Amino acid sequence: MKQIDSEKKIDRLKIDKLLKTIYSNNTTEEINFISNQLLQILDDFSEKSAYEEKRDKESWNESHSVLITYADSIYKNGEATLTTLNELLSKHFGSLSKVVHILPFLKSTSDGGFAVSSYDSLEEKFGDWDDLKSISKNHDLMADLVLNHVSSSHPWVQQFIKCQEPGISNVFSPKQNLDWSNVVRPRSSSLFSQINTEDGPKQVWTTFGPDQIDLNWHNPKMTLEFLNLIINYLSNGIKWLRLDAVGFIWKESGTTCLHLPKAHSIVKLLRVFLNNLLDEGVLITETNVPQKENLSYLISDDEAHMAYNFPLPPLLLEAIITSRADILNSWIFDWPILPEGTTLFNFTASHDGVGLRALEGLMNEQRIKDLLINCEKRGGLVSHRRLSNGDDKPYELNISWWSAMEDSSRDAKRFQYERFILSQLLVMSLKGVPAFYLPALLASENDIKSFSMTGQRRDLNREKFKAENLLAVLSNPESNANKNLKYLRNAMDVRSKLKQFHPCSQMKCLSKSRSDIVVIKRGNGPESVFAIHNMTENKINYQLNDNDLPKIIDNDFNTHDFLTSTKYNCKNISLDPFQVIWLGAL
């Protein structure tokens, strides 16, 4: 191994310390062996890495947004879907796609790509690693690191069946005489699945279902496997890593097996890896749990850089459907103070449903029940998880975000567009990095046909678009997809020029006592921007408080909406139904 610089020596100390913490039951010799192998892999990559030269550049700023898409969300017959996607990104999505999160693209057998059957190659219809590199030339790429499980068809599982290594050590087959009664479940399926091996039937842990076999992170060699995968990702243009279901990776008898201290230590280890490999790398945790648990991966400032803001989608959805934003306002008012260098991943729609666990402690049971009913009226479904007492409890809403914006009591399309635009603009106004789900931007309704074919509730919100048909829709200026993209591209262009929307810029909620309006102040002093959202279907008037106004602003028309350039008197602001303005000094 070549001489390593002082910074990497510090990393070596961190790696050794974390390995000893995680694998406290292993011998010093075993830990040293793993540590030396990890450092050799890191060192070899540094010698040949295209990213070796350090850059004085932020990982995110006010111009950053994330477009979430499947590799085959847009397809063209006879063409690799990543090629098709690349052709449409810059032309039609523009500033909405500075970062592109391509959902699992490795070979898989189920769950929309999250049952990975091979770490080495992509699904053939998507293309290959070079197609990913091509997209990375004009966009930062984000990809999923599926840490918790693999497909039942993965080579490790097949080796487990044959009683061969490394499968025997890599698959988590728990002892049945231990106490697993407190395990927190995200599904209603069985926690264990039986596999017939050459040594007889054995139970394996299946957090998410029988086709997704949990990995044994008690085996320290698992760190080597995933470091190699991370390096392969970085070598192919990926900079942002989403840690899928990371809270479930460490299991111990008698515990909840969720967010255990050693799971946090593994995230810290992955952070050390990424820091050593790529200055601009971003580690994002995806934990669909109550807010305090979710933020636990940020507050120590040495784990994730960013976390999915899971309370936002259900709180915003309830506020828009009911025109009642009291809980949303209170939640924004109490926005968490996070360490420097960390922020939140703000989103509405995603490839999964609208998670409900994040509402625990924020919304009472009756309002949650009403939210479920309101979404069912709009064609949505409810998925459940199993509690330790055997009862099933609602876990997520399965509905397209566009369909969720319908008016169920009157004409379904009444104010649907306005509600949708409001929802996306509110995400842009919050402290953090905004993210947009491609089917939602394209006004995708509940995909009943796909759900009917697969029986998978999440497929209601995973529509695929034939490129020729989509281009025809986008060429029609009256189509909802065209209008959505045109308006939101412009809004993101505007946001990119306003430093007040930097993820680190100050934020204050000015509407805590209101339920009809959400007012968010970004920045401080004379250049503050006020994002004002009418959450109702009625016209309302609003005036800013003198204490919140910069001294240069008086009662005259000396403020304007950055989105439309319309001038406003800040003491008499008239808002149309579901209108949003970004108000600032002229």
Secondary structure, DSSP 4 states (H G I P E B T S, - for coil): -----HHHHHHHHHHHHHHHHHTTTS-HHHHHHHHHHHHHHHHHHHHH-TT-S-----S--TT--EEEE-TTSEE-TTS-HHHHHHHHIIIIIGGGGSEEEE---B-BSSGGGTSBS-SS-B-TTT--HHHHHHHHTTSEEEEEEE-SEEETTSHHHHHHHTT-TTHHHHB----TTS--TT---SSSS-SEEEEEETTEEEEEE-TT-TTEEEB-TTSTHHHHHHHHHHHHHHHTTEEEEEEETGGGS---TTS--SS-HHHHHHHHHHHHHHHHH-TT-EEEEE--S-HHHHHTTTTTSSS-SEEE-TTHHHHHHHHHHHT--HHHHHHHHTPPP--TT-EEEE-S--SS-EESGGGTTTS-HHHHHHHHHHHHHTT-EEEEEE-TTS-EEEEEEE--HHHHTS-SSS-TTTTHHHHHHHHHHHHHHSSSEEEEEHHHHTTPPP-HHHHHHH--GGGGG---EEHHHHHHHHT-TTSHHHHHHHHHHHHHHHHHT-GGGSTTS-EEES-TT-SSEEEEEES-GGG-EEEEEE-SSS-EEE---GGGS-TT--SSS-EEETTT--EE-TTSEEE-TT-EEEEEE-
